[in-house]
Amino acid sequence: MTGDRYSLVLAGGQSRRLGQDKALLPWGEDTLLTHVCAIARTVTGEVILVAPHGRPYGANGADRWLDDAWGQGPLVAIAQGLAIVPETAWVLVLACDLPRLDATVLRGWAHHLTNLAPAVMAYLPFAQGWHPLCGWYRAAQREALQTFVERGGRACHTWLAEMPVAIAPCPAPMLTNLNTPADWQAWRADQSSQSQIKR
């Protein structure tokens, strides 16, 4: 059932270290953003993009586009998204630069949500720390999150330390993201190598 589940794809960053907009990195005939939105759609009923209006993202596959006008970081973007969905919903939060996203893993997480204790407010991978931009959040925490943000809180890890979080089992490669030109070149080289093997 996907009716009470939503995806929130975050593309509000400046991509300074990469030197180009990571959301627009090529993915076949599409972009990385379009790829992430397409995977999200296989898991949830609605895909919501949080990014500054005016960016050239075109038909990216999202159902709604929230304007991340202030660029105050991912935690504020998450708060924006949780504020517009039903309080009973679970929200899948995804960064736009996760090229190794696995829809099967995400659907497995979604299936497990009903087994989590009511007190658990997030279901996230953990590898040398939480990975806050690839996992599930309960919308029921939105008022507490909004209060945290209004008090100046901006760090995801500080927020997560204040609430019950369950660990979502995750293959490490799925958490690969693209922050620097070296990351991008390594990813392209890996894809080229995989293509050669398949021939």
ZAMARGU-4260 file (C-alpha; in steps of 0.2 Angstrom, whole numbers, plus 5000, padded with zeros to 4 digits):
<rodrens>
0) 5000/5000/5000 | 5007/5017/4995 | 4993/5029/4998 | 5000/5034/5015 | 5018/5035/5010
5) 5026/5049/5001 | 5044/5052/4993 | 5053/5068/4996 | 5068/5071/4984 | 5080/5084/4990
10) 5089/5094/4976 | 5091/5111/4985 | 5110/5110/4987 | 5123/5121/4978 | 5134/5107/4972
15) 5149/5118/4975 | 5162/5104/4977 | 5156/5095/4962 | 5156/5111/4951 | 5140/5108/4942
20) 5122/5104/4947 | 5122/5086/4953 | 5103/5084/4949 | 5107/5087/4931 | 5121/5074/4929
25) 5117/5063/4915 | 5109/5046/4918 | 5106/5038/4901 | 5095/5049/4891 | 5089/5057/4907
30) 5096/5065/4923 | 5101/5058/4940 | 5086/5068/4947 | 5074/5060/4935 | 5082/5043/4939
35) 5080/5045/4958 | 5062/5051/4956 | 5058/5036/4945 | 5064/5024/4958 | 5055/5034/4972
40) 5039/5032/4962 | 5040/5013/4962 | 5039/5014/4982 | 5027/5027/4986 | 5011/5035/4980
45) 5017/5053/4977 | 5034/5060/4974 | 5038/5078/4980 | 5053/5088/4975 | 5061/5101/4986
50) 5072/5113/4976 | 5073/5131/4972 | 5060/5136/4959 | 5069/5142/4943 | 5081/5128/4942
55) 5080/5120/4924 | 5074/5103/4930 | 5060/5101/4918 | 5049/5086/4918 | 5058/5077/4932
60) 5045/5065/4937 | 5039/5073/4953 | 5021/5076/4957 | 5024/5092/4967 | 5038/5104/4968
65) 5041/5114/4984 | 5051/5129/4983 | 5067/5128/4993 | 5069/5147/4992 | 5080/5149/5007
70) 5093/5135/5005 | 5094/5132/5023 | 5100/5114/5022 | 5092/5097/5021 | 5084/5097/5038
75) 5073/5112/5034 | 5069/5104/5017 | 5063/5089/5027 | 5053/5100/5038 | 5045/5108/5023
80) 5040/5091/5016 | 5033/5083/5032 | 5022/5099/5034 | 5012/5095/5019 | 5008/5077/5020
85) 4995/5068/5032 | 5001/5067/5050 | 4999/5048/5049 | 5011/5046/5034 | 5028/5039/5032
90) 5040/5049/5020 | 5054/5042/5011 | 5068/5055/5010 | 5081/5054/4996 | 5095/5065/4991
95) 5095/5068/4972 | 5113/5061/4970 | 5111/5043/4975 | 5116/5034/4958 | 5116/5016/4966
100) 5098/5017/4973 | 5090/5000/4974 | 5071/4999/4972 | 5070/4982/4979 | 5079/4988/4995
105) 5068/5003/4997 | 5052/4992/4995 | 5059/4980/5008 | 5061/4995/5020 | 5043/5000/5016
110) 5036/4983/5020 | 5045/4983/5037 | 5037/5000/5042 | 5022/4992/5049 | 5033/4981/5061
115) 5041/4996/5069 | 5036/5002/5087 | 5025/5017/5087 | 5039/5027/5096 | 5051/5025/5081
120) 5051/5041/5071 | 5064/5036/5058 | 5070/5021/5049 | 5088/5024/5042 | 5104/5016/5037
125) 5118/5017/5049 | 5136/5016/5043 | 5148/5026/5054 | 5133/5037/5058 | 5116/5039/5052
130) 5112/5042/5034 | 5098/5055/5035 | 5095/5057/5016 | 5091/5039/5012 | 5077/5033/5023
135) 5060/5035/5031 | 5053/5048/5043 | 5036/5048/5052 | 5026/5064/5048 | 5020/5063/5066
140) 5036/5071/5071 | 5034/5087/5061 | 5029/5099/5075 | 5044/5094/5085 | 5055/5096/5070
145) 5048/5113/5066 | 5051/5118/5084 | 5069/5112/5082 | 5071/5122/5066 | 5064/5138/5073
150) 5076/5137/5087 | 5090/5137/5075 | 5093/5118/5073 | 5100/5114/5056 | 5110/5098/5059
155) 5101/5081/5054 | 5112/5071/5066 | 5108/5083/5081 | 5090/5081/5077 | 5091/5062/5075
160) 5100/5061/5092 | 5084/5067/5100 | 5072/5054/5094 | 5071/5035/5092 | 5078/5029/5076
165) 5078/5011/5069 | 5092/5004/5058 | 5087/5000/5040 | 5098/4986/5034 | 5107/4993/5018
170) 5121/4987/5006 | 5135/5000/5008 | 5136/5003/4989 | 5118/5010/4989 | 5124/5025/5000
175) 5136/5031/4987 | 5134/5049/4983 | 5142/5061/4971 | 5150/5076/4980 | 5166/5080/4970
180) 5172/5078/4952 | 5182/5063/4958 | 5166/5055/4964 | 5158/5058/4947 | 5173/5052/4937
185) 5175/5036/4948 | 5156/5033/4945 | 5158/5035/4926 | 5173/5024/4926 | 5164/5010/4935
190) 5149/5011/4924 | 5160/5010/4909 | 5169/4995/4916 | 5152/4987/4919 | 5146/4990/4901
195) 5162/4982/4895 | 5159/4967/4905 | 5141/4965/4899 | 5147/4965/4881
</rodrens>
